[in-house]
Amino acid sequence: MKGKNYLLVIAIDKYQNEAFPNLNNAKLDAERFIHILTTKYNFELAQSPFFDESATRKNIVEAVNHLTGFLTIDDNIIIYFAGHGEINPKTRKGFWIPTDADKSIGDYIPNSTVIDAIEGIEAKHILLVSDSCFSGTFLEQTRAKSDFHYSKIEQLKSRWVIASGRLENVSDGQPGVGSPFSIALIDFLENNKSNTVSFLELATHVTKETGIASKQQPIIAHIQGVGHCGGQLVFKLVDEHIKPLFDEDLSRLSVSYDTAVKLQQLGFLQKSLFGYYQTDKEPVIKKKDSSNGFICSAYTFDEITDFIPENIEVDNNTYLARTDGYDKLRVKKWEHISATINYQRTHIKDTPFMAICRCKGRMVAFSITEDGKYNNLITWGYNQAEAAGLLLIELFRENKIPLKLK
């Protein structure tokens, strides 16, 4: 059963108590967020947005808890809050400030109340976006792992938070312009032209751009103890925003010509939707057909990763990298240890995608060259397919994958 994408939006500019100064852009940012997700990414509102006077403590708590009976295990939900936040100076616990709060902690909404509600929600993916002061109190310091195999990360449940700052005050921005956090968030969603984009791709951009534009530093992490299984929410363009793939665009999806030829020379002759064809000038990629001029297959990321196993065999001749050298792996007879492949986004302009083989969290080398250099299993590419294709070649050369796969 195909699930739906939902939004629950809370934004407060106007506060009833003068102890909380009115904000300028919370509602504006929320309206922009709603517009881009409902028009471009196939989201719909779970309830009418809670703006200003409707964003009371009672209404917010009831709305979040309502999701537990409303959503199915196939649905996705983004909970968005923009407004004031507060922190308890002794416990370092954080709170959302509803519109009707007095200067009393009993009127606030503790992070724990929101997280307890999230624990009871059965949705596939839950993303909490909090643009408020001290919103970093929602999360503990956990390292976010970037894995860009969209079909895999979408299948696994996820519970993520992206907060506009750490344990700090954050900027509301210039009136009528938007907060630095929301500008980075919405700009990415508006300018994105990829048919699919993962949460961590979005979050990486937002944290970087917000940090450049302001003194605050957004942070991301999964919410611990509420069912996170390593997945990610994947944003998908609605049909009218999907750009048709003409021949010149297929290079964004496929391995380079040089990598395709190397795979063919190694004996990797699996089926592919696309191929390189000879022309008067240079090889071009197009959908495979019966026309003359076919040179070799132009594999996509999914076609390549179908043949890279989830677990790579390691032994006592495996080397694990450290900052100043390598350690030889010692595998005891009763241990079941393996290496895994991760696909990550980098900040390298020409090769922004990386594939790396890790064991026990460390980069792997399976062999040493004659001049004493370790053959690290790490590759970079201008797209996902290229990084994965180059790694597949290395795995063949290390005899970690048999060439006769099918």
C-alpha positions in Angstrom: 0.0 0.0 0.0 1.4 3.4 -1.0 1.3 5.9 1.9 0.8 9.6 1.8 2.9 12.6 2.8 1.5 14.9 5.5 2.4 18.2 7.1 1.6 19.5 10.6 2.5 23.2 10.7 2.7 25.5 13.8 4.0 29.0 13.4 3.7 31.9 15.9 4.5 35.5 15.3 2.1 37.1 17.9 2.3 36.2 21.5 -0.3 37.2 24.2 2.3 37.9 26.9 4.7 40.8 26.4 7.4 38.7 28.0 7.7 37.0 24.6 8.4 39.6 21.8 6.5 39.2 18.6 8.4 37.7 15.7 8.4 38.8 12.1 8.7 35.8 9.9 7.5 32.6 11.6 4.1 32.6 9.7 5.7 33.8 6.5 8.3 31.0 6.5 5.6 28.4 7.4 3.4 29.5 4.5 6.3 29.3 2.1 7.2 25.8 3.4 3.6 24.7 3.0 3.4 26.0 -0.5 6.6 24.4 -1.8 5.9 21.0 -0.3 2.2 20.9 -1.4 2.8 22.1 -4.9 6.1 20.5 -5.8 6.6 17.4 -3.5 3.1 15.9 -3.1 2.5 16.7 0.6 -0.8 17.6 2.1 -1.8 19.2 5.4 -2.8 16.8 8.2 -4.8 19.6 9.7 -5.2 23.3 9.1 -2.0 25.2 10.1 -1.9 26.5 13.7 -1.0 30.2 13.3 -0.7 32.8 16.1 -3.9 32.7 18.3 -4.8 29.2 17.3 -1.3 27.9 18.3 -2.3 27.4 22.0 -0.7 24.9 24.2 -3.8 22.8 24.2 -4.2 22.9 20.4 -0.6 22.0 19.7 -0.4 19.1 22.1 -3.7 17.7 20.9 -2.7 18.1 17.3 0.6 16.2 17.7 -1.1 13.4 19.7 -3.9 13.2 17.0 -1.3 11.9 14.6 -1.0 8.7 16.5 -4.4 7.6 15.4 -4.5 9.4 12.1 -1.3 8.1 10.3 -0.7 4.6 9.0 2.5 2.6 8.9 3.0 3.6 5.2 2.5 7.4 5.7 5.2 10.1 6.2 4.8 13.2 8.3 6.8 16.4 8.8 6.1 18.3 12.0 7.1 22.0 11.6 7.4 24.5 14.4 8.5 28.1 14.1 8.3 30.4 17.2 9.9 31.0 20.5 11.8 28.4 22.4 13.2 28.2 25.9 15.6 26.2 27.9 15.7 25.2 31.5 19.1 26.5 32.7 19.5 23.7 35.3 18.3 20.6 33.4 19.2 21.9 29.9 15.8 20.6 28.7 14.1 22.6 26.0 10.5 23.8 25.4 8.3 25.2 22.6 6.5 28.4 23.7 2.8 28.4 22.6 1.0 31.7 21.9 -0.9 31.7 25.2 2.1 31.0 27.5 2.7 33.2 30.6 6.2 33.4 31.9 5.7 30.0 33.6 7.4 26.7 32.7 4.0 25.0 33.2 2.7 26.9 30.2 5.4 25.7 27.9 5.5 22.5 25.8 8.5 20.3 26.8 10.5 18.5 24.1 9.7 15.3 26.0 5.9 15.8 25.3 6.6 16.0 21.6 9.0 13.0 21.6 6.5 10.9 23.6 3.9 11.6 21.0 6.3 10.7 18.2 7.0 7.4 19.8 3.3 6.5 19.5 3.1 7.4 15.8 3.3 4.5 13.4 4.3 6.4 10.3 7.2 5.2 8.1 9.1 8.5 8.2 8.8 11.3 10.8 10.8 14.5 10.4 10.7 17.2 13.0 11.7 20.7 11.8 12.1 23.2 14.6 13.0 26.8 13.9 13.2 28.2 17.4 15.7 29.3 20.0 17.4 26.3 21.8 15.8 23.8 19.4 19.0 21.8 19.6 17.8 20.5 23.0 15.6 18.1 21.0 18.6 15.9 20.2 21.6 14.2 21.6 24.8 14.3 19.7 24.6 11.4 17.3 26.5 11.2 14.0 24.3 11.2 10.9 25.3 8.7 8.4 24.7 9.6 4.7 23.6 6.7 2.6 22.3 7.7 -0.8 20.7 4.4 -2.1 17.2 6.0 -2.2 15.3 2.8 -2.6 17.0 1.3 0.5 16.8 4.3 2.8 13.2 4.9 2.0 12.2 1.4 3.0 13.6 1.7 6.5 11.7 3.7 9.2 13.2 7.0 10.3 12.8 9.5 13.1 14.9 12.7 12.4 15.2 16.2 13.8 16.6 19.2 12.1 17.0 22.1 14.5 17.8 25.7 13.5 20.4 26.0 16.2 22.2 24.3 19.0 21.6 25.5 22.6 21.5 29.1 21.4 19.3 31.9 20.4 18.6 32.0 16.7 17.7 34.8 14.2 14.2 35.6 13.1 15.7 37.4 10.1 14.7 40.7 8.4 10.9 41.4 8.5 9.3 40.0 5.4 12.4 38.2 4.3 12.6 35.1 6.4 14.9 33.5 9.0 18.3 32.3 7.8 17.3 28.7 8.6 14.0 28.9 6.6 15.6 30.7 3.7 18.2 27.9 3.3 15.5 25.2 3.7 13.0 26.6 1.2 15.7 27.7 -1.3 16.9 24.1 -1.5 13.4 22.7 -2.0 12.5 25.4 -4.6 15.7 25.1 -6.6 16.0 21.3 -6.5 15.6 19.7 -10.0 16.4 16.1 -9.0 13.4 13.8 -9.2 14.3 12.4 -5.7 16.3 13.9 -2.9 17.0 12.5 0.6 16.5 14.2 3.9 20.2 14.3 4.6 21.0 15.9 1.2 18.5 18.6 2.2 19.9 18.9 5.8 23.5 19.1 4.6 22.7 22.1 2.5 20.6 23.8 5.2 23.3 23.4 7.9 26.0 24.7 5.6 24.1 27.7 4.2 22.6 28.8 7.5 26.0 28.7 9.1 27.4 30.9 6.4 24.5 33.4 6.5 24.3 33.7 10.3 26.0 33.1 13.6 23.8 30.1 14.4 24.6 26.5 13.5 21.7 24.1 12.7 22.2 20.5 13.7 20.6 17.2 12.6 20.3 13.8 14.3 17.9 10.9 14.6 15.6 10.8 17.6 16.8 8.1 19.9 14.5 5.5 21.4 11.4 6.1 19.3 11.8 3.5 16.5 14.5 5.0 14.2 15.8 2.2 11.9 18.3 4.0 9.8 16.1 5.2 7.0 15.4 8.7 5.5 12.4 10.5 4.2 12.9 10.9 0.4 11.3 14.0 -1.3 9.9 13.3 -4.7 8.8 15.8 -7.3 5.2 15.7 -8.4 4.8 14.8 -12.1 4.6 18.3 -13.5 7.9 19.2 -12.0 9.8 16.2 -13.3 12.0 17.1 -16.1 11.9 14.6 -19.0 15.3 12.8 -19.5 16.6 13.5 -23.0 19.8 11.9 -24.2 22.0 14.8 -23.0 20.6 14.4 -19.4 21.3 10.7 -19.0 24.9 11.4 -18.0 23.5 12.5 -14.7 22.3 9.0 -14.1 24.9 6.8 -15.6 28.6 5.9 -15.2 31.1 7.7 -17.4 32.1 6.3 -20.7 35.6 5.3 -19.4 34.1 3.5 -16.4 31.5 1.7 -18.6 34.3 0.5 -20.9 36.4 -0.7 -17.9 33.4 -2.7 -16.6 32.9 -4.3 -20.0 36.6 -5.2 -20.3 36.5 -6.8 -16.9 33.6 -9.0 -18.1 30.7 -7.2 -16.4 28.0 -7.7 -19.0 24.7 -7.2 -17.1 21.6 -5.8 -18.5 21.0 -2.0 -18.5 18.3 0.4 -19.7 20.9 2.7 -21.3 23.9 2.3 -23.5 26.8 4.3 -25.1 26.4 4.6 -28.9 29.0 5.7 -31.4 28.4 9.0 -33.3 30.5 11.0 -35.7 31.8 13.0 -32.8 31.9 11.1 -29.5 29.9 8.4 -27.8 26.5 9.4 -26.5 24.1 7.8 -24.0 20.6 6.9 -25.0 18.0 4.3 -24.1 19.0 0.9 -25.5 17.5 0.0 -28.9 18.3 -2.1 -31.9 20.1 0.6 -33.8 23.7 0.3 -34.9 26.6 1.8 -33.1 26.2 0.2 -29.6 29.5 0.2 -27.7 28.7 -0.8 -24.1 26.1 -0.5 -21.4 25.7 2.8 -19.4 24.8 1.5 -15.9 22.8 3.5 -13.4 23.4 3.6 -9.7 20.6 1.1 -8.9 21.8 -1.2 -11.6 25.3 -1.3 -10.2 24.4 -1.5 -6.5 22.2 -4.5 -7.2 25.4 -6.4 -7.6 27.3 -5.0 -4.6 26.4 -7.2 -1.6 25.4 -5.6 1.7 28.1 -7.5 3.5 31.7 -7.8 2.1 33.8 -10.7 3.4 36.8 -9.7 5.5 39.7 -11.8 7.0 43.0 -11.5 8.7 44.5 -10.0 5.6 42.2 -7.0 5.8 43.5 -3.6 6.9 41.6 -0.9 8.7 42.7 2.7 8.3 43.4 5.1 11.1 44.5 8.8 11.1 48.2 7.9 11.1 48.4 4.4 9.6 46.7 1.0 9.4 45.9 -1.8 11.7 45.6 -5.4 10.5 42.2 -6.9 11.3 42.3 -9.8 13.7 39.2 -12.0 13.2 38.6 -14.6 15.9 37.1 -17.9 15.0 33.7 -17.2 16.6 33.4 -13.7 15.3 31.1 -12.8 12.3 32.6 -9.6 11.0 32.0 -8.1 7.6 32.5 -4.8 5.7 29.8 -2.6 4.3 29.5 -0.1 1.5 28.3 3.5 2.2 27.4 6.1 -0.4 27.9 9.7 0.8 27.7 13.2 -0.4 30.9 15.3 -0.2 31.7 19.0 -0.6 34.2 18.4 -3.4 32.9 20.4 -6.4 33.8 18.1 -9.3 33.2 14.8 -7.5 30.5 15.4 -5.0 29.6 11.7 -4.5 31.7 9.1 -2.6 31.5 5.3 -2.1 33.5 3.8 0.7 34.0 0.4 2.2 34.1 0.3 6.0 34.5 -2.3 8.7 34.1 -1.4 12.4 33.6 2.2 11.2 37.0 2.5 9.5 38.0 2.5 5.9 39.1 -0.8 4.5 42.1 -1.9 2.4 42.3 -5.5 1.2 45.8 -5.3 -0.3 49.1 -3.5 -0.5 50.9 -2.5 -3.7 54.5 -3.5 -4.5 55.7 0.0 -3.4 53.9 -0.4 0.0 50.8 1.7 -0.6 47.4 0.5 0.7 44.6 0.0 -1.8 41.9 1.9 0.0 38.4 1.0 -1.0 37.1 4.6 -1.5 36.1 6.2 -4.8 34.7 9.5 -5.9 32.4 10.4 -8.8 30.5 13.3 -10.4 27.3 11.3 -9.8 26.2 8.4 -7.7 26.5 5.9 -10.5 30.2 6.8 -11.2 31.2 6.5 -7.5 29.5 3.1 -7.3 30.8 1.9 -10.6 34.4 2.7 -9.7 34.0 0.9 -6.4 32.6 -2.1 -8.2 35.7 -2.2 -10.3 37.9 -2.2 -7.2 35.8 -5.0 -5.6 36.3 -7.1 -8.8 40.0 -6.5 -8.7 40.2 -7.5 -5.0 38.2 -10.7 -5.8 35.4 -9.7 -3.4 32.7 -10.1 -6.0 32.7 -12.9 -8.6 32.4 -11.7 -12.2 29.8 -14.3 -13.2 27.0 -12.8 -11.2 24.1 -14.1 -13.1 
